[in-house]
Amino acid sequence: TGWTHRSQLKNERQSAKSYPPHSRASPVAIVRPLSRPPRPPARPPPPATMTSVDAKRRRTQSFSNEQYAAGAICRVTLHNFMSYSDAELFDPGPRLNCIVGPNGTGKSSIVNALAIGLGGTLKLTERGTSTDDAIKSNTQDGFVEIELRDGNAPGKNLIVRCDLQRRSPKCQYSLDGKKVTNKDVKERVHKLGIQIDNLLQFLPQDRVAAFTQMKSTELLHETMKATLPDEYAEFEELKKLSEHTMEMERDRDLKKRELDRLCQLQENLKADVERLKEFQALQKKQTDVNAKLLWRKAFTLAAEHAAKKEALKTAKDARKVAEKALAEAEVPLRREQEHEKAAATAQSASNKAKSEGMAAKDKAVADVETLITKTDDIADKISSTEEAHAQRVDAARTAKNKHTVAVAELAKKGGDAENETAIAAKLAAAEVESREAVTAKDDLHELIRDHKRRQMVATNNLARAEQQLKGLDDANALRNSKLQQDADGRAALKLREWIQKNASLFEEEVIGPVGLDCEASDAEGAKYLEVAIPKQVLTGFLTFTAKDRVILNKHVQDNKINLNVYRFERNQSAPRSPFDAHAPELQQMGVAGFLSERLKASKDVTSFLVDFNGLHKMLVGRAGLNEKVTQLQNLLSEKYRTDAFTLYLPTTVFSATKSRYGSQAVSTQSRPLRPRPLFFGPAALADPTERTRVQKLVDDSQAAASALATTQHELRKAEVAADAALSDIRQRKIAIGNEARLGRQLAIRVSDLAESAEAAQRNAAPAYKDKEQATLRADLSKLLDRLAAKSTEVASAHAKLALIELDAQCAVLGMRQGFICPRALKDS
């Protein structure tokens, strides 16, 4: 096989030795013979009276009504449907009917109209999902009307109409003008043997793969459904009855097994029933025995109750006698208990008073001990005042000597006022120098920042210029940039990225976009190739195995990518041209060669483009050849027996073609050469003037960057020098400040020493010692008075404790023996 592509056959330029140009329509497999067929003999020229109308084929055979089956299509009318505004197809034959025509003329639209008009869905046609996809653009509604022969009865045709509206998501059907549902239409046409959902009757071009993947049983069923609908319906009914019979048999087996299980369970339960009856009899006997036992127990309890009642009466009488004797015996005992309670109360009060007295005594004793300690301390202080006075005299002498030395040192430095004036002058001069140095450094930093900004701008300019130069030198980068500006080009680059990421899915290399693998040998060839090779071919992708093409086609269709996928077999023999472009007679007329010679690409891409686009039959001529086109045409026809050729000149394209209807007449057309540069044209190649400009920009940016680098080095040296000068000024300021601080500290120290010496002299005076001792003696006298009072308080507490103990003993004796305490009599 040769290459396979998505195309429909064009009537123009069609012969046994050429392949159809590319289209985005249905996939068609083209088989190229391995050996070239023999050249047919030249036909004699047509008579002078023959016209193009006479060359058309007319149907001369007529058919009788008996040859048409019931339900055969006899008319199809379209209005605003897909690519048709108004069209009508009528009087088809009873057997095979073919719709042929160039690409994009609406062949698929007619097939889709038949499917939708007979009850099918848009999804079935693989051409859309809603009514908007079926209605012609810029219109709001449309319809499909189909007339079926003998659809109602012999001699009475059936008219099926499907109305489409953009505002309605569903199709509206009618049969002979009466509105019906889609289900009614399907049932009616099914009775006529029309099965839209059967792939053997209606096979959309996008479901060919699904048809080939059907199993043999599925194919048999679909074939029976299409060819023997009545027998197939009877077969389906028998199939359902068989399945129902098998289901009933399974149900019967299940019920039989359940019956056997229940019978076995009944046998097993017979013994349990006998045991249950015996158990129930025993339960009845047990109930009778329990009733008799309850009566006997009731009589026994009644007798016991009478006996206990009599014993209780006797016990109550005995209790009354005992309670009377107990009351008489409790009188002296209660009196003794009252005496003991009073004694316990007195003892408790005595213990409480004794505890309080002991606490008061302990507190008084502690206070006495504290006062004695303080008295001893004051006595020790009075004895140590003499020693402290001697120490203060020595300290006063030492302080005076230190003050004298400090005064001498201060006088040696020249006095406070003079020293501070000199230091202030030095500090002011250093401050001025510091401000000037900081200002100079700030100015330098501003220069450095400005220089960095200019250096950054120069670096960015250099990077951009180098990038531009690299882009001009890289042809693929320039082409990618051009492709990014084109919608199909952007889609091709995205698909190329997907192929690179999923390379493991493919068996062999996938080339694409095809144009990125091609170059032109010169600028003139670039213009010719851009016109000769269609854009959809250059943006397409080339595979070398059927599996790779299926995988890539599926991805393209699933993602609705408007690009083409081709399959090409390697190692094919290169097609030969019907004439030799380098023959001397052609060279003399101005033919420069074949257009395929101007193409620079890999072997596979070159073979594909030559085979697919026929570059080996396209001539390239020099400037003067446009005046000799007729002579060239005659030469090719006489010597090489070919009338079809294409000639590319610097400003014009000449093409000679035969009539599509088999006439010997040849028409020659010429059109201006208007390339749309994307892959080969001048816009896709680097402009020398632009490259020179960008190169000069790169050189200027590099020179500016070098000069800025030198300036940056000088600025850094100046910054280091400024930092050193500022650091020296700061050190001098610190030294002056330290000198001033030392002078102030010395003056403060002299003043502090003078005050210390005066205080030491005051403390060393005898009057200070006498005053301190008098204060201590007065404190000692107060402590002795407090000590005497506390001693008296301690003696009183001892006496009170003794009286409390005496009262407690008297109270105990008086309660038990009637003794009266003498102290109590004295108090009364």
WOTADA-V874681 format. One line per field, one symbol per residue. burial: # if it has 16 or more other ideal C-beta (glycine too) atoms within 10 Angstrom, else .. Layout:
# WOTADA-V874681
burial=???
This chain:
# WOTADA-V874681
burial=.########...#.....#####..##....#...................................#..############.#....#..#..........#..###############.#.##.##..#..###.....##########.....#########.....#####....#....##.###.#####..##.#.##...............##.###..#..#..............................................................................................................#..#...#..#...#..##..#..##..#..##..#..##......#..#..##..##.##..#...#........#...#..##..#..##..#...#..#...#......#..#..##..#..##.##.....##..##....##.###.##..#......#...###########....#########..#########...##.###.##....#.#######.....#.#.#.#....#..####.###.##.#..##################...##.##..##.###....########...####.#....#...........#..####.####.......#..##..#..#...#......#......#...#..#...#..#...#..#..##..#..##.##..##.##....#...#..#...#..#...#..#..##..#..##..#..##.###.##.............
